[in-house]
Amino acid sequence: MNTRLEAGDAAPAFTLTDSKGDSVSLADHAGRRVVVYFYPAAMTPGCTTQAIDFTAAMKEFEGAGVDVLGISPDKPEKLAKFADKESIAFPLLSDPDRSVMDAYGAYGTKTMYGKQVQGVIRSTFVVDVDGDGKGTISLAQHNVRATGHVERLRREIGV
């Protein structure tokens, strides 16, 4: 299934395990805006660039009332090493069965080195979470390039 969520769609609810072994839900961010971004693998060049860029901008995101959640298929242990090595300042969540990625359309057919392959589609969603913990997507970006993404996102959402 390759659902492609867009602005105005309901954000699929989720609860995943973070790098510390704790459960994190979208509903935990009730009353906030949340950047939910999907990336292929911790400790790879593009994913590291993206995570470091988000970390560098965390004061601005927090000041604007925006939380950040990074989601990959990596196991929590690998995410913990990644978070520690790169001093990541936001939760990294594990989606090993890719169920949340599927729900957001962030897993499916993509082109890599000229070939069609199945994999994580680097995607970013800005979700407005209401007081009841239900989310609505206000911005959807698919096939994102890691380099420069955070700065463009900040401009687009006014952070």
N, CA and C atoms as an extended XYZ file, in Angstrom:
477
Properties=species:S:1:pos:R:3:atomname:S:1:resname:S:1:resid:I:1 pbc="F F F"
N         0.857       -1.185        0.000 N   MET     1
C         0.000        0.000        0.000 CA  MET     1
C         0.897        1.240        0.000 C   MET     1
N         0.600        2.159       -0.849 N   ASN     2
C         1.394        3.375       -0.916 CA  ASN     2
C         0.500        4.596       -0.777 C   ASN     2
N        -0.159        4.715        0.379 N   THR     3
C        -0.996        5.858        0.676 CA  THR     3
C        -0.130        7.104        0.629 C   THR     3
N        -0.630        8.147        0.032 N   ARG     4
C         0.137        9.390       -0.009 CA  ARG     4
C        -0.665       10.451        0.723 C   ARG     4
N        -0.329       10.682        1.978 N   LEU     5
C        -1.042       11.654        2.790 CA  LEU     5
C        -0.676       13.070        2.361 C   LEU     5
N        -1.646       13.949        2.447 N   GLU     6
C        -1.446       15.350        2.070 CA  GLU     6
C        -2.020       16.249        3.154 C   GLU     6
N        -1.758       17.544        3.036 N   ALA     7
C        -2.287       18.522        3.992 CA  ALA     7
C        -3.801       18.389        4.056 C   ALA     7
N        -4.333       18.427        5.285 N   GLY     8
C        -5.761       18.296        5.511 CA  GLY     8
C        -6.183       16.891        5.894 C   GLY     8
N        -5.340       15.894        5.602 N   ASP     9
C        -5.658       14.508        5.967 CA  ASP     9
C        -5.466       14.300        7.465 C   ASP     9
N        -6.203       13.336        8.004 N   ALA    10
C        -5.994       12.932        9.397 CA  ALA    10
C        -4.640       12.247        9.498 C   ALA    10
N        -3.902       12.580       10.531 N   ALA    11
C        -2.598       11.950       10.754 CA  ALA    11
C        -2.827       10.614       11.457 C   ALA    11
N        -2.309        9.519       10.902 N   PRO    12
C        -2.463        8.237       11.585 CA  PRO    12
C        -1.835        8.281       12.983 C   PRO    12
N        -2.603        7.806       13.965 N   ALA    13
C        -2.090        7.738       15.342 CA  ALA    13
C        -1.009        6.660       15.404 C   ALA    13
N        -0.074        6.813       16.323 N   PHE    14
C         0.950        5.780       16.497 CA  PHE    14
C         1.506        5.815       17.905 C   PHE    14
N         2.058        4.690       18.306 N   THR    15
C         2.855        4.566       19.515 CA  THR    15
C         4.037        3.687       19.143 C   THR    15
N         5.246        4.218       19.311 N   LEU    16
C         6.463        3.492       18.971 CA  LEU    16
C         7.452        3.583       20.130 C   LEU    16
N         8.458        2.721       20.106 N   THR    17
C         9.500        2.718       21.128 CA  THR    17
C        10.626        3.644       20.694 C   THR    17
N        11.092        4.488       21.631 N   ASP    18
C        12.182        5.405       21.308 CA  ASP    18
C        13.536        4.780       21.632 C   ASP    18
N        14.585        5.552       21.441 N   SER    19
C        15.950        5.067       21.638 CA  SER    19
C        16.252        4.720       23.093 C   SER    19
N        15.409        5.187       24.019 N   LYS    20
C        15.611        4.894       25.445 CA  LYS    20
C        14.747        3.721       25.906 C   LYS    20
N        13.932        3.170       24.985 N   GLY    21
C        13.055        2.065       25.342 CA  GLY    21
C        11.686        2.502       25.836 C   GLY    21
N        11.406        3.809       25.786 N   ASP    22
C        10.114        4.337       26.232 CA  ASP    22
C         9.125        4.384       25.064 C   ASP    22
N         7.842        4.279       25.378 N   SER    23
C         6.796        4.410       24.365 CA  SER    23
C         6.497        5.887       24.130 C   SER    23
N         6.397        6.259       22.871 N   VAL    24
C         6.077        7.631       22.483 CA  VAL    24
C         4.907        7.570       21.505 C   VAL    24
N         3.873        8.370       21.779 N   SER    25
C         2.678        8.417       20.927 CA  SER    25
C         2.525        9.801       20.330 C   SER    25
N         1.880        9.854       19.186 N   LEU    26
C         1.533       11.156       18.618 CA  LEU    26
C         0.642       11.907       19.609 C   LEU    26
N        -0.259       11.181       20.272 N   ALA    27
C        -1.193       11.789       21.226 CA  ALA    27
C        -0.479       12.424       22.426 C   ALA    27
N         0.771       12.017       22.702 N   ASP    28
C         1.549       12.621       23.792 CA  ASP    28
C         1.796       14.107       23.539 C   ASP    28
N         1.605       14.552       22.310 N   HIS    29
C         1.918       15.924       21.913 CA  HIS    29
C         0.651       16.758       21.721 C   HIS    29
N        -0.393       16.416       22.470 N   ALA    30
C        -1.672       17.121       22.362 CA  ALA    30
C        -1.471       18.626       22.529 C   ALA    30
N        -2.104       19.388       21.638 N   GLY    31
C        -2.028       20.840       21.691 CA  GLY    31
C        -0.764       21.420       21.083 C   GLY    31
N         0.030       20.588       20.391 N   ARG    32
C         1.302       21.054       19.820 CA  ARG    32
C         1.339       20.774       18.316 C   ARG    32
N         2.295       21.385       17.663 N   ARG    33
C         2.632       21.030       16.281 CA  ARG    33
C         3.805       20.074       16.372 C   ARG    33
N         3.791       19.067       15.520 N   VAL    34
C         4.844       18.058       15.547 CA  VAL    34
C         5.372       17.827       14.134 C   VAL    34
N         6.686       17.908       13.988 N   VAL    35
C         7.331       17.478       12.751 CA  VAL    35
C         7.592       15.986       12.917 C   VAL    35
N         6.977       15.185       12.058 N   VAL    36
C         7.206       13.743       12.040 CA  VAL    36
C         7.969       13.468       10.755 C   VAL    36
N         9.241       13.062       10.899 N   TYR    37
C        10.001       12.795        9.677 CA  TYR    37
C        10.498       11.360        9.665 C   TYR    37
N        10.456       10.786        8.467 N   PHE    38
C        10.841        9.400        8.247 CA  PHE    38
C        12.151        9.369        7.480 C   PHE    38
N        13.088        8.541        7.950 N   TYR    39
C        14.391        8.443        7.308 CA  TYR    39
C        14.789        6.973        7.220 C   TYR    39
N        15.617        6.620        6.213 N   PRO    40
C        15.926        5.214        5.961 CA  PRO    40
C        16.738        4.490        7.036 C   PRO    40
N        17.828        5.092        7.504 N   ALA    41
C        18.691        4.334        8.426 CA  ALA    41
C        19.596        5.258        9.228 C   ALA    41
N        19.640        5.012       10.535 N   ALA    42
C        20.547        5.764       11.410 CA  ALA    42
C        21.989        5.515       10.989 C   ALA    42
N        22.820        6.507       11.208 N   MET    43
C        24.263        6.451       10.982 CA  MET    43
C        24.663        6.328        9.513 C   MET    43
N        23.771        6.722        8.612 N   THR    44
C        24.142        6.838        7.202 CA  THR    44
C        24.318        8.328        6.916 C   THR    44
N        25.070        8.689        5.883 N   PRO    45
C        25.409       10.103        5.677 CA  PRO    45
C        24.217       11.061        5.607 C   PRO    45
N        23.235       10.803        4.747 N   GLY    46
C        22.105       11.720        4.610 CA  GLY    46
C        21.274       11.804        5.872 C   GLY    46
N        21.050       10.660        6.496 N   CYS    47
C        20.228       10.633        7.716 CA  CYS    47
C        20.938       11.340        8.867 C   CYS    47
N        22.256       11.214        8.912 N   THR    48
C        23.033       11.899        9.940 CA  THR    48
C        22.963       13.414        9.725 C   THR    48
N        23.124       13.849        8.478 N   THR    49
C        23.024       15.275        8.158 CA  THR    49
C        21.682       15.829        8.608 C   THR    49
N        20.614       15.125        8.272 N   GLN    50
C        19.267       15.586        8.607 CA  GLN    50
C        19.080       15.665       10.125 C   GLN    50
N        19.501       14.636       10.852 N   ALA    51
C        19.336       14.618       12.313 CA  ALA    51
C        20.151       15.723       12.979 C   ALA    51
N        21.364       15.954       12.504 N   ILE    52
C        22.209       17.014       13.066 CA  ILE    52
C        21.582       18.379       12.785 C   ILE    52
N        21.033       18.561       11.579 N   ASP    53
C        20.385       19.832       11.241 CA  ASP    53
C        19.159       20.080       12.124 C   ASP    53
N        18.352       19.042       12.364 N   PHE    54
C        17.202       19.209       13.261 CA  PHE    54
C        17.684       19.554       14.671 C   PHE    54
N        18.716       18.863       15.139 N   THR    55
C        19.251       19.130       16.484 CA  THR    55
C        19.728       20.576       16.599 C   THR    55
N        20.434       21.067       15.580 N   ALA    56
C        20.944       22.440       15.599 CA  ALA    56
C        19.822       23.465       15.663 C   ALA    56
N        18.645       23.108       15.151 N   ALA    57
C        17.523       24.048       15.112 CA  ALA    57
C        16.504       23.819       16.234 C   ALA    57
N        16.789       22.937       17.178 N   MET    58
C        15.804       22.581       18.194 CA  MET    58
C        15.349       23.766       19.050 C   MET    58
N        16.225       24.677       19.387 N   LYS    59
C        15.811       25.845       20.193 CA  LYS    59
C        14.738       26.643       19.453 C   LYS    59
N        14.924       26.816       18.134 N   GLU    60
C        13.945       27.555       17.339 CA  GLU    60
C        12.632       26.784       17.236 C   GLU    60
N        12.725       25.471       17.000 N   PHE    61
C        11.503       24.666       16.928 CA  PHE    61
C        10.754       24.721       18.259 C   PHE    61
N        11.468       24.488       19.347 N   GLU    62
C        10.838       24.505       20.676 CA  GLU    62
C        10.232       25.863       20.972 C   GLU    62
N        10.941       26.934       20.622 N   GLY    63
C        10.447       28.288       20.849 CA  GLY    63
C         9.160       28.579       20.081 C   GLY    63
N         8.978       27.885       18.959 N   ALA    64
C         7.773       28.064       18.148 CA  ALA    64
C         6.686       27.052       18.520 C   ALA    64
N         6.929       26.263       19.569 N   GLY    65
C         5.936       25.273       19.999 CA  GLY    65
C         5.850       24.064       19.092 C   GLY    65
N         6.970       23.727       18.456 N   VAL    66
C         7.004       22.604       17.517 CA  VAL    66
C         7.916       21.508       18.066 C   VAL    66
N         7.371       20.292       18.171 N   ASP    67
C         8.162       19.135       18.582 CA  ASP    67
C         8.655       18.413       17.326 C   ASP    67
N         9.722       17.638       17.463 N   VAL    68
C        10.278       16.878       16.341 CA  VAL    68
C        10.382       15.413       16.748 C   VAL    68
N         9.944       14.523       15.848 N   LEU    69
C        10.075       13.088       16.035 CA  LEU    69
C        10.661       12.496       14.759 C   LEU    69
N        11.751       11.750       14.894 N   GLY    70
C        12.357       11.058       13.760 CA  GLY    70
C        12.005        9.582       13.830 C   GLY    70
N        11.590        8.995       12.711 N   ILE    71
C        11.172        7.593       12.682 CA  ILE    71
C        11.934        6.842       11.593 C   ILE    71
N        12.511        5.694       11.980 N   SER    72
C        13.202        4.817       11.030 CA  SER    72
C        12.897        3.370       11.396 C   SER    72
N        13.250        2.429       10.519 N   PRO    73
C        13.025        1.021       10.853 CA  PRO    73
C        14.088        0.445       11.794 C   PRO    73
N        15.055        1.253       12.214 N   ASP    74
C        16.129        0.779       13.088 CA  ASP    74
C        15.600        0.346       14.453 C   ASP    74
N        16.274       -0.610       15.048 N   LYS    75
C        15.929       -1.071       16.399 CA  LYS    75
C        16.343       -0.005       17.419 C   LYS    75
N        15.677        0.049       18.582 N   PRO    76
C        15.999        1.069       19.594 CA  PRO    76
C        17.477        1.100       19.978 C   PRO    76
N        18.136       -0.032       20.016 N   GLU    77
C        19.562       -0.072       20.397 CA  GLU    77
C        20.423        0.710       19.406 C   GLU    77
N        20.137        0.557       18.111 N   LYS    78
C        20.889        1.302       17.101 CA  LYS    78
C        20.562        2.792       17.195 C   LYS    78
N        19.301        3.098       17.451 N   LEU    79
C        18.910        4.503       17.602 CA  LEU    79
C        19.606        5.139       18.802 C   LEU    79
N        19.773        4.369       19.875 N   ALA    80
C        20.459        4.883       21.070 CA  ALA    80
C        21.916        5.216       20.744 C   ALA    80
N        22.577        4.341       20.002 N   LYS    81
C        23.977        4.607       19.600 CA  LYS    81
C        24.051        5.854       18.725 C   LYS    81
N        23.122        5.972       17.786 N   PHE    82
C        23.067        7.118       16.883 CA  PHE    82
C        22.834        8.404       17.671 C   PHE    82
N        21.846        8.383       18.568 N   ALA    83
C        21.519        9.570       19.370 CA  ALA    83
C        22.700        9.986       20.231 C   ALA    83
N        23.380        9.019       20.801 N   ASP    84
C        24.528        9.306       21.653 CA  ASP    84
C        25.702        9.834       20.831 C   ASP    84
N        26.016        9.165       19.746 N   LYS    85
C        27.158        9.548       18.902 CA  LYS    85
C        27.007       10.958       18.327 C   LYS    85
N        25.782       11.299       17.903 N   GLU    86
C        25.552       12.587       17.234 CA  GLU    86
C        24.878       13.623       18.136 C   GLU    86
N        24.678       13.297       19.426 N   SER    87
C        24.020       14.200       20.387 CA  SER    87
C        22.664       14.691       19.873 C   SER    87
N        21.857       13.769       19.405 N   ILE    88
C        20.540       14.103       18.861 CA  ILE    88
C        19.645       14.596       19.997 C   ILE    88
N        18.973       15.737       19.764 N   ALA    89
C        18.229       16.422       20.831 CA  ALA    89
C        16.714       16.234       20.745 C   ALA    89
N        16.254       15.183       20.088 N   PHE    90
C        14.820       14.918       19.973 CA  PHE    90
C        14.636       13.403       19.900 C   PHE    90
N        13.413       12.912       20.138 N   PRO    91
C        13.188       11.463       20.138 CA  PRO    91
C        13.356       10.820       18.756 C   PRO    91
N        14.065        9.701       18.751 N   LEU    92
C        14.183        8.852       17.569 CA  LEU    92
C        13.351        7.604       17.852 C   LEU    92
N        12.413        7.294       16.961 N   LEU    93
C        11.476        6.212       17.192 CA  LEU    93
C        11.726        5.045       16.238 C   LEU    93
N        11.517        3.848       16.765 N   SER    94
C        11.750        2.615       16.028 CA  SER    94
C        10.446        2.078       15.448 C   SER    94
N        10.438        1.842       14.129 N   ASP    95
C         9.280        1.287       13.431 CA  ASP    95
C         9.743        0.067       12.622 C   ASP    95
N        10.180       -1.006       13.335 N   PRO    96
C        10.810       -2.134       12.642 CA  PRO    96
C         9.894       -2.866       11.657 C   PRO    96
N         8.591       -2.881       11.904 N   ASP    97
C         7.689       -3.549       10.960 CA  ASP    97
C         7.148       -2.574        9.910 C   ASP    97
N         7.588       -1.335        9.992 N   ARG    98
C         7.252       -0.271        9.037 CA  ARG    98
C         5.746        0.008        8.957 C   ARG    98
N         5.004       -0.322       10.006 N   SER    99
C         3.548       -0.107        9.984 CA  SER    99
C         3.199        1.380        9.973 C   SER    99
N         3.942        2.185       10.731 N   VAL   100
C         3.677        3.627       10.754 CA  VAL   100
C         4.128        4.243        9.431 C   VAL   100
N         5.276        3.792        8.936 N   MET   101
C         5.738        4.275        7.626 CA  MET   101
C         4.708        3.977        6.545 C   MET   101
N         4.152        2.758        6.566 N   ASP   102
C         3.108        2.399        5.598 CA  ASP   102
C         1.900        3.324        5.736 C   ASP   102
N         1.477        3.579        6.965 N   ALA   103
C         0.293        4.412        7.210 CA  ALA   103
C         0.481        5.836        6.681 C   ALA   103
N         1.732        6.332        6.725 N   TYR   104
C         2.033        7.688        6.257 CA  TYR   104
C         2.489        7.716        4.791 C   TYR   104
N         2.587        6.548        4.165 N   GLY   105
C         3.064        6.509        2.785 CA  GLY   105
C         4.548        6.754        2.669 C   GLY   105
N         5.292        6.480        3.729 N   ALA   106
C         6.738        6.723        3.746 CA  ALA   106
C         7.536        5.443        3.502 C   ALA   106
N         6.860        4.401        3.026 N   TYR   107
C         7.544        3.176        2.648 CA  TYR   107
C         6.891        2.662        1.373 C   TYR   107
N         7.707        2.311        0.408 N   GLY   108
C         7.144        1.796       -0.838 CA  GLY   108
C         8.169        1.836       -1.944 C   GLY   108
N         7.675        1.898       -3.159 N   THR   109
C         8.540        1.894       -4.334 CA  THR   109
C         9.180        3.264       -4.508 C   THR   109
N        10.498        3.226       -4.686 N   LYS   110
C        11.238        4.467       -4.948 CA  LYS   110
C        12.341        4.147       -5.947 C   LYS   110
N        12.903        5.181       -6.529 N   THR   111
C        13.999        4.999       -7.470 CA  THR   111
C        15.311        5.296       -6.763 C   THR   111
N        16.219        4.339       -6.836 N   MET   112
C        17.520        4.496       -6.201 CA  MET   112
C        18.578        4.053       -7.198 C   MET   112
N        19.477        4.956       -7.533 N   TYR   113
C        20.523        4.662       -8.514 CA  TYR   113
C        19.933        4.131       -9.818 C   TYR   113
N        18.792        4.704      -10.230 N   GLY   114
C        18.171        4.352      -11.489 CA  GLY   114
C        17.331        3.085      -11.476 C   GLY   114
N        17.212        2.433      -10.317 N   LYS   115
C        16.424        1.202      -10.227 CA  LYS   115
C        15.232        1.402       -9.297 C   LYS   115
N        14.133        0.709       -9.588 N   GLN   116
C        12.964        0.716       -8.716 CA  GLN   116
C        13.218       -0.265       -7.571 C   GLN   116
N        13.132        0.219       -6.346 N   VAL   117
C        13.342       -0.628       -5.166 CA  VAL   117
C        12.262       -0.324       -4.125 C   VAL   117
N        12.078       -1.250       -3.190 N   GLN   118
C        11.187       -1.033       -2.058 CA  GLN   118
C        12.032       -0.492       -0.913 C   GLN   118
N        11.575        0.559       -0.272 N   GLY   119
C        12.337        1.092        0.848 CA  GLY   119
C        11.652        2.282        1.482 C   GLY   119
N        12.357        2.856        2.448 N   VAL   120
C        11.851        4.042        3.144 CA  VAL   120
C        11.939        5.229        2.191 C   VAL   120
N        10.844        5.948        2.066 N   ILE   121
C        10.787        7.162        1.259 CA  ILE   121
C        10.957        8.323        2.234 C   ILE   121
N        12.100        9.015        2.137 N   ARG   122
C        12.377       10.114        3.065 CA  ARG   122
C        11.250       11.132        2.950 C   ARG   122
N        10.486       11.290        4.028 N   SER   123
C         9.283       12.117        4.018 CA  SER   123
C         9.170       12.893        5.323 C   SER   123
N         8.525       14.044        5.250 N   THR   124
C         8.319       14.883        6.434 CA  THR   124
C         6.886       15.374        6.456 C   THR   124
N         6.303       15.312        7.654 N   PHE   125
C         4.933       15.778        7.851 CA  PHE   125
C         4.916       16.726        9.039 C   PHE   125
N         4.172       17.816        8.915 N   VAL   126
C         3.917       18.678       10.055 CA  VAL   126
C         2.483       18.369       10.464 C   VAL   126
N         2.324       17.971       11.735 N   VAL   127
C         1.034       17.535       12.241 CA  VAL   127
C         0.584       18.478       13.348 C   VAL   127
N        -0.632       18.983       13.225 N   ASP   128
C        -1.246       19.777       14.288 CA  ASP   128
C        -2.035       18.801       15.146 C   ASP   128
N        -1.625       18.651       16.412 N   VAL   129
C        -2.278       17.694       17.301 CA  VAL   129
C        -3.238       18.476       18.199 C   VAL   129
N        -4.519       18.102       18.163 N   ASP   130
C        -5.510       18.821       18.957 CA  ASP   130
C        -5.453       18.386       20.419 C   ASP   130
N        -6.283       19.010       21.237 N   GLY   131
C        -6.282       18.735       22.670 CA  GLY   131
C        -6.643       17.307       23.032 C   GLY   131
N        -7.312       16.603       22.113 N   ASP   132
C        -7.677       15.204       22.346 CA  ASP   132
C        -6.602       14.240       21.838 C   ASP   132
N        -5.506       14.793       21.282 N   GLY   133
C        -4.427       13.941       20.793 CA  GLY   133
C        -4.601       13.449       19.373 C   GLY   133
N        -5.612       13.964       18.662 N   LYS   134
C        -5.809       13.589       17.265 CA  LYS   134
C        -5.083       14.597       16.380 C   LYS   134
N        -4.424       14.095       15.340 N   GLY   135
C        -3.616       14.964       14.498 CA  GLY   135
C        -4.186       15.180       13.117 C   GLY   135
N        -3.908       16.370       12.584 N   THR   136
C        -4.236       16.719       11.206 CA  THR   136
C        -2.949       17.177       10.536 C   THR   136
N        -2.695       16.659        9.358 N   ILE   137
C        -1.482       17.028        8.630 CA  ILE   137
C        -1.657       18.429        8.052 C   ILE   137
N        -0.708       19.327        8.365 N   SER   138
C        -0.767       20.678        7.801 CA  SER   138
C         0.254       20.854        6.683 C   SER   138
N         1.253       19.958        6.612 N   LEU   139
C         2.258       20.008        5.544 CA  LEU   139
C         2.754       18.600        5.307 C   LEU   139
N         2.807       18.188        4.041 N   ALA   140
C         3.320       16.866        3.681 CA  ALA   140
C         4.385       17.030        2.609 C   ALA   140
N         5.543       16.449        2.856 N   GLN   141
C         6.644       16.510        1.894 CA  GLN   141
C         7.154       15.089        1.660 C   GLN   141
N         7.176       14.686        0.391 N   HIS   142
C         7.600       13.343        0.020 CA  HIS   142
C         8.898       13.420       -0.786 C   HIS   142
N         9.697       12.361       -0.728 N   ASN   143
C        10.971       12.300       -1.462 CA  ASN   143
C        11.861       13.504       -1.157 C   ASN   143
N        12.012       13.774        0.125 N   VAL   144
C        12.793       14.913        0.611 CA  VAL   144
C        14.290       14.642        0.427 C   VAL   144
N        15.035       15.668        0.088 N   ARG   145
C        16.502       15.573        0.085 CA  ARG   145
C        16.980       15.966        1.478 C   ARG   145
N        17.904       15.196        2.027 N   ALA   146
C        18.369       15.439        3.398 CA  ALA   146
C        19.077       16.781        3.539 C   ALA   146
N        19.967       17.091        2.616 N   THR   147
C        20.764       18.308        2.712 CA  THR   147
C        19.896       19.534        2.474 C   THR   147
N        19.905       20.447        3.429 N   GLY   148
C        19.155       21.698        3.319 CA  GLY   148
C        17.683       21.578        3.673 C   GLY   148
N        17.233       20.371        3.969 N   HIS   149
C        15.804       20.158        4.233 CA  HIS   149
C        15.312       20.923        5.457 C   HIS   149
N        16.040       20.862        6.553 N   VAL   150
C        15.579       21.483        7.800 CA  VAL   150
C        15.446       22.995        7.630 C   VAL   150
N        16.398       23.609        6.963 N   GLU   151
C        16.336       25.058        6.754 CA  GLU   151
C        15.130       25.434        5.895 C   GLU   151
N        14.872       24.664        4.822 N   ARG   152
C        13.686       24.928        3.986 CA  ARG   152
C        12.408       24.735        4.775 C   ARG   152
N        12.353       23.685        5.584 N   LEU   153
C        11.181       23.407        6.405 CA  LEU   153
C        10.928       24.549        7.391 C   LEU   153
N        11.996       25.023        8.019 N   ARG   154
C        11.849       26.138        8.969 CA  ARG   154
C        11.233       27.352        8.283 C   ARG   154
N        11.690       27.671        7.087 N   ARG   155
C        11.127       28.807        6.343 CA  ARG   155
C         9.655       28.567        6.024 C   ARG   155
N         9.324       27.349        5.596 N   GLU   156
C         7.963       27.051        5.181 CA  GLU   156
C         6.966       27.107        6.334 C   GLU   156
N         7.405       26.745        7.541 N   ILE   157
C         6.452       26.740        8.669 CA  ILE   157
C         6.681       27.905        9.619 C   ILE   157
N         7.606       28.793        9.276 N   GLY   158
C         7.796       30.011       10.060 CA  GLY   158
C         8.492       29.806       11.391 C   GLY   158
N         9.482       28.913       11.409 N   VAL   159
C        10.255       28.663       12.647 CA  VAL   159
C        11.593       29.359       12.533 C   VAL   159
